[in-house]
């Protein structure tokens, strides 16, 4: 499992746990983890795209 997917899963678990025990701080931590996951994924995709263009492995 890649880093961003791990963070996404961790965030979902924290959010669910926060909802179950009515802990807003834990829910917010989960949301932050999910946001970090999204940023990591977009960064990884951008890096891969640049690498592909530099090496001539353009999908288009």
Secondary structure, 3 states (H helix, E strand, C coil): CCHHHHHHHHHHHHHHHHHHHCCHHHHHHHHHHHHHHHHHHHHHHHHHHHHHHHHCCCCC
